[in-house]
Amino acid sequence: MRFKPFKIKLKQVLIKNYVVFKIELHKIRSKGNSFFLEKLGYYNTDPFRKIISINTYRLGFWLNRGAKLNLKVYAILKKYLAKSKK
């Protein structure tokens, strides 16, 4: 199987004094966070309502195509899956 140059990363956005992270698909060799191929979801860090919204179908699609997860995205998904099983 050929090497697929994709990585799933976080992009930080500041909204009303709290941080929201967009979960996006990037090419590995792209510089910075300016260009992304597809938006896969977001993670809201507001202390009163923590929201994780992920398009699991597209995430699974890209993981099956060989995309790699960033360590921070992996940690967020681990929390998300642990909460969804309960």
URLINRA-V915753 format. One record per residue. N is the residue number from 1. RES is the residue in one small letter. SS is DSSP state (hx for helix, st for strand, lp for the rest). PSI is psi as a letter, one per 20 degrees, with the letter a starting at -180 (999 if undefined). D_FIRST is the distance of its C-alpha to the first C-alpha in whole Angstrom. Layout:
n = <N/N>
res = <RES/RES>
ss = <SS/SS>
psi = <PSI/PSI>
d_first = <D_FIRST/D_FIRST>
This chain:
n = <1/2/3/4/5/6/7/8/9/10/11/12/13/14/15/16/17/18/19/20/21/22/23/24/25/26/27/28/29/30/31/32/33/34/35/36/37/38/39/40/41/42/43/44/45/46/47/48/49/50/51/52/53/54/55/56/57/58/59/60/61/62/63/64/65/66/67/68/69/70/71/72/73/74/75/76/77/78/79/80/81/82/83/84/85/86>
res = <m/r/f/k/p/f/k/i/k/l/k/q/v/l/i/k/n/y/v/v/f/k/i/e/l/h/k/i/r/s/k/g/n/s/f/f/l/e/k/l/g/y/y/n/t/d/p/f/r/k/i/i/s/i/n/t/y/r/l/g/f/w/l/n/r/g/a/k/l/n/l/k/v/y/a/i/l/k/k/y/l/a/k/s/k/k>
ss = <lp/lp/lp/lp/lp/st/st/st/st/st/st/st/st/st/st/lp/lp/st/st/st/st/st/st/st/st/st/st/lp/lp/lp/lp/lp/lp/lp/lp/lp/lp/st/st/st/st/st/st/st/lp/lp/lp/lp/lp/lp/st/st/st/st/lp/hx/hx/hx/hx/hx/hx/hx/hx/hx/lp/lp/lp/st/st/lp/hx/hx/hx/hx/hx/hx/hx/hx/hx/hx/hx/hx/hx/hx/hx/lp>
psi = <p/q/p/o/l/q/q/o/r/q/p/p/p/p/o/l/j/r/p/p/p/p/o/q/p/q/q/h/j/q/p/a/j/h/p/q/h/q/p/i/a/r/o/p/j/p/h/h/n/p/p/p/o/p/n/h/g/h/g/h/g/h/h/h/j/j/q/q/p/q/h/h/h/g/g/g/h/g/g/g/h/g/h/h/h/999>
d_first = <0/4/7/9/12/14/17/19/23/27/29/33/36/39/41/45/45/42/38/35/32/29/26/24/20/20/18/17/19/22/25/27/27/29/26/24/22/23/25/24/28/30/32/36/38/41/43/45/42/38/36/32/31/27/26/24/22/20/20/18/16/15/14/12/10/9/13/15/18/21/24/26/24/23/27/28/26/27/31/30/28/31/34/33/33/36>
